Amino acid sequence: MTTVVRRPTEDAALAAASRSPRPSLSLPLILAELISANRTGDRHGVNLLAHRAARVSLPEVGE
C-alpha cells in the first residue's frame, strides 16, 4: 500500500486557488480561438480550449 504524503505548500496552493475568482470568457470567443488553434495545428491549444469550452458550458465538470 502506498501512503500519500501531502506537502504543506500543497494545502496552501489549493486553498488559494479555491478562493481566487476565475475569469470567464464567452463561449463564442473560446470556440473562435479553438477553430484558429485547429487551423494552425496547435494541438496543445486545441486541448486547452476544448477543456475551457467544456468548463464554460457545464457548471460542474468531473465532480
Beta strands, then each sheet from edge to edge (+ up, - down):
end
